[in-house]
């Protein structure tokens, strides 16, 4: 999605060039991802000669909201606290992460 938000429309080959190397993914993996994004309706394809041009259908904020909600629903019954607890118990929260979470919670408390 980042590749398409930065520059679009792109062909599948251009997406592979932009994404595969930095992510360490094969061409087949990138093309599978393109197909999943098409199925989800996150991107669209337009026939241009013998190729397809891909562009995002969702802006970054909408996409992130949908994906994060889906992750929470699938793995943590829609709740954020078990997600944070999981990261805490598996030592995946850095001191900077903890400080940021505390700051966000303080902001929420101030807003209520």
Secondary structure, DSSP 8 states (H G I E B T S, - for coil): -HHHHHS-SB-HHHHHHHHHHHHT--HHHHHHHHHHHHHHTSEEEEEETTEEEEEESS-HHHHHHHHHHHHHHHHHTT-HHHHHHHHHHTT---HHHHHHHHHHHHHHHHH-
